[in-house]
Amino acid sequence: MELIKKIKRKVKSVLQNMGFMVDKKAWVSPSKKEQEHYRKNIRLATSKDTLQSIENTIANQKKGAYLRFGDGDIYLMLGKDELLNKANVQLSKDLKRAMKSTIGTLHKGIPIHSEWYGYEPGIQLGMHLVTNQEASKYLKATYKLLQTNTIYTPVALHYTAVFQPEICVSFLQFLKKQQPIFVGNENVAPNLVEKLFGAEHIKTPAVNSYQEFHRIEKELVQTLQNRNKGFDVVVVAMGCPGRALQQRILEQGFNVYLFDFGSLLDAFNNDNSRDWIAIGGGVEAMQEILKQIN
């Protein structure tokens, strides 16, 4: 009997992580009044505007971060497991602190592309689009923490790679010119890291990266101190714990912009890890983007 209960809990957890089942205790639906407030006040920036704002911030050497909160971040914040990370009390606190952050110029994004809150041409179910109800629940869980009515798209690179490749290529070329420190998945091919970012790679585990969080943070702090630049750029690609790392670095006073790259890096690394990659033409199409980066 106990084994059956364990199997049921595991199946439930998998279904929740895949979005097919929702834990009622974790997800509280917003009231009609709250939904009306969101629809009236929330502005969702386009991918082009999001990347342009980030580029301007970096060009003007202003500290800040592109904080891409997904459904997994919200699960972890609420004390639930997500696909690549186990629930952790401290991680939950760190993610809440990152959502509430007001340090520097911040570009905060959550996955609310929907009929009610807007979406760009080409976005569809399986490719960044969610239902009105899902989007509203994400807002219910995060709105008071985010403390902003301007929500930046969390899939700016992903979208432009498929629908506006010239914008994607231009931004990636700009990013590489900054010679950023790359903090990300140990499985990313060295030649890809070199092509996109340069030589500096602080390696993180592909799964449960929060278990090595203190080591990763220490290495990044040491690297920033050794480079001793007046302004630096860090590219982060370590899943949900990456948002916690971004906040920790900003709290330590470094004049740095931290850019969260996202699953486009998987596609560049020949990993068809997300539905949007397949819908957008597969890893083959993303390789064409790479060819255009000098």
N, C-alpha and C positions, 0 to 999 in steps of 0.2 A: 504493500500500500504506500509506504514512504517513497519507494522508487518511482511509482506512478505519479505521485505528487511532484517529485523533483523534475520528472520529464515534462509534466504540464507547465510548471513554472518556467522551464527552459524554453519550451515552445512559445509561451506567452511573451517571454522576453525577446525572442527572435522576431516575432510578429510585430511587436511594438517598435523595435529598431528599424524594421522594414516599412513602418508606416501603415500596416494593415490593422493594427489594433492599438487602442489608446487607453492608457491607464487613467481612469476617471479621477483618481486622487491627485494625479500629477497635473492633468490638464483641466483647468477650470474654464468653462466657456464664458466669454464676456457677455454682459447684458446688452440689450438692444441700444440702450443709451450709450454704453461704451463703444459699441460698434459704430454708431452714428458719429461719435466724437472722433474716432480714428479716421473714418471716411472723410470727414470734413477737414481734419487738420494734418494728416500725414501726407508728406510729399516724398515720392520715391524717385530718386535721381536716376538718370539714364546711365548706361555703361560709359558712353563717351564723356558725359559730364563728370562722372565719378573718377575716371582715369585722368581727365584734364585737371581736376582739382588736386588730385594726389601729385601729379607732375609739378604743378605750380608750387605746392607746399615744399616738395623736395628741392626744386630749383631755387627757392627762396631760403633754403636751409633752415626750415622751421621744424622743430621736433613734433612728433605726432605718430599716428599709426592708422593703418587700414585694418579694422577689426571686423572680421567676417564671421558673424555668429550664425551657425546653422541649427537644424533641429537637434543634432547631436549635442551641441553646446547646451541647449535648453534642457534636454534630458539630464545631462550631467549636473547642471545647475540645480535641478529639482531632485537630485539624488538617485537618478536612474542610470543603468548601464547604457552605453551606446555601442555602435558597431565595432569600434576599434579601441575603446577605453572602458575600463570598469569604473563604476561609481566610487567616488572618493570624497569624504567630507571636506577636506582642505581644498581639493580641486573645485568643488561646488562654490566655496567661499571665494576662491581666486577668480572664477568666472563672473561671479556677481560683482566683484570689485572692478573687473575689467569693463563690464557693461556700464557701471556707474562712473567710470573714469572721466575726468575733465582735464587731464594733463595734455597740453599741447593742442595741435590741430588734429582732430580725430574724425575719421571717416567710418562710421558705424553702420554695418549692414546686417539685416536679418531677412530670411527667405519669405517675403510676402508678395511676390509677383502673383497677381490674381486679378479677377474681373473688378473687384472693388477698389483695389489699391494701385492698379495699373501694371502693365507689362509691355515689353518691347516686341516689335514684329518678329515672328518666328518662334517665340517662346511657346511651348506647348507642354501638356502633361508628359512627364518623363524627362522634360528638358526645362527645369527651373520653375514651371508653373505649378501652383498649388490651388486648392479650393479656397473660396472665400472664408469658409469656416476654419480651415487650417491656418490661414494667414491671420485671422482674428485671434485665434488661440495663441499663436506666437507673439502677437502684440500684447495680449493680456498678460502673458508671462514676463514680458521684457519692457513694456512701455515706460513704467515708472523708473526702471533702472537706467534705461538709455538716456532719459532726460533730454530728448530732442524730437522735433517733429520732422526733421529732414533725415530720411533713411537712405543711405547709399546702397546701390545694388551690391550684394555680396558675390555676384558672378560676373563682374565687369570684364575680366580677362576671358572667361569661358565664353561669354556671349560674343565678344568682338572677334575671338578666334574663329568662330563659325560664320558670323554674319557681317562683320566689319574687319576683316583680316588686316587691312592697311593700318587701322588704328591700333590693333593688337601688336603688330610688328613694330610700329613707331614707338609705342610705350616700352616694349621689351628692349629695344635698342637704347632708349633713354635710360632705362634701369641699369643696363649693363655698363654704361658709361660711368655710373656712380661707383663702380667696383665694390659692390655690396658684399657683406658677409652673408653667407648662406647657412641657415640653421635648418636642417631638414633630414628627411628619410635617408637612412644609411644605404638603402637599395637604389638610390638614384645614381645612374651611371656617371663616373667621373668626367667623361668627355662631355656629357650634357651639362653638368655643373659648370665646367669650364666655358662652354659655349654661351650659357645664359648669364652667368654671374662672375666667374673668375676662379681663383684658386682657393679661396677661404671657404672651407666646408666643415661646420661643426655637426657631426653625425648624431642622428636621433633614431631610436628604435621605430620600426614600422608599425608596431602595435603597443599600446599601453606606454606611450612615451613619458607619461607623468611619473612612472617609476624611476626614471633617471633625471627627473626635473632639476634637482639641485646640481648635479654634475653638468648638465647642459647650461644652466644659468651661470655657473661659475666659469665655464669655458668661454661663454659669450662675453661676460664682464671682463675677463682677462684679455680677450682679443681686442675689445674696444679700447681698453687701457693701453695695450701695446701699440695699436695703430695711432692713437693719440691725435686724431683728426679733430678739427674744430666742429665738423659736422659729419655724421656717418649715416649710412643706410644699411639696414639689415633686412634680408628676405627670410621669412619664416614659412616652413612647410612641415609642420609636425602635428597636424590635426588639432583637435579642440584644446589641448594643453598649450598650444602655441599662443592662444589669446591671453592665457595667464602669464606666459613668458613676456609678451609684449608689455603688459601692464607692469610687471616687476622691473623691467629695464627702464621704463619711463619714470617710475617711482624713485629710481636711483639717481635721477638727474642728468643722465646722458643727453647730449644734444644730438638726437638720432631720430630718424623716421623708420618705423618697422612696418614692412609690407608683407601681408599674408598672401601667399601665392595661390593656394588651392589646388584642386584636382586636375587642372590643365597640365600640371607637372607630371601627373600620372600618364596622361596621353602622350606627352613628349617622351616619356620613358617607356613607351610601347606597352602600357598597361591600360587595358580597356576597363577601368575600375568603376565607371559610372554610366548610367543609362544615357546621359546627355552626350557622352563621347560617341557612342554608337549611332545615336540619332543624328549627330552633327557630322557624320562621315567617317567615324572610326579613327583609329590612331594614324592611319595612312594620311588622312586629310590634315591632321595636326603636324605631321612631318613636313608638309609643304610650308607651314608657318616657320618652322625651324630653318628651312633652307634660305629663307629671306633675311634671317638675322645675320648681320655681318660680324 
